[in-house]
Amino acid sequence: MRRPPTPDLSHYLVEWYRSDVTGELLEQAAHTIGRSIDEMTAEGTVIDLLLTVFVPGDEVGFCLFAAGSPASVEQACRRAGLTFDRIMPCLTPAGDRTRTRTP
């Protein structure tokens, strides 16, 4: 079940680098992260993957999450086997259209 985001959730941007990313590999990564988020949601953690994007010219990928803490985001990435370089808190406009999962 999905609901609008709550004010206590923050947004985090995960940055990762790979030179061999294809559209298919990006879809697989998003699917794998989605599975780890589903597991964590079932365990009671409120977290959601809002966006996954890859910039081929720079060989960099980004995942935007809504979560209660950066530790939750790190756990989701590690469960999915995503090797990342950093997790950064970020700002999004008030009233954005993100949605989060509830346990």
Order of alpha helices (4+ residues) and beta strands (2+ residues): beta-beta-alpha-beta-beta-alpha-beta-beta
